[in-house]
Amino acid sequence: MKDTILQKIHELPIPALREITVLNELPGSYLNLECTLPNGQKARVLEDGRTYYAAQVEVPGNPRCYGVAADETQIAVFTYGCNGADAELVLWMRL
């Protein structure tokens, strides 16, 4: 499953995500940041009690990072500042 998720992440229209070569297993309670949704509302889209395959990508010259959290049903891509500040949901895709 991990390899399939990594392949799907590489196929997303965000070139920086192609740098991801390793996915770490992390608890949802660590990853589940309150984020701004595309419609402007704030919400948490992950489940605290689940485990996700996750990675972070720093973008040179940009103070914001990409964060990816995925499981067998979904891939969520966020951008955020230092320590997860001002998280925004960029993409949320069902598998």
Secondary structure, DSSP 8 states (H G I E B T S, - for coil): -HHHHHHHHHHSS-GGGGG----EEEEHHHH---EE-TTS-EE--S-TTSEEEEEEEE-TT-S-EEEEEE-SSEEEEEEE-GGGTT-EEEEEEE-
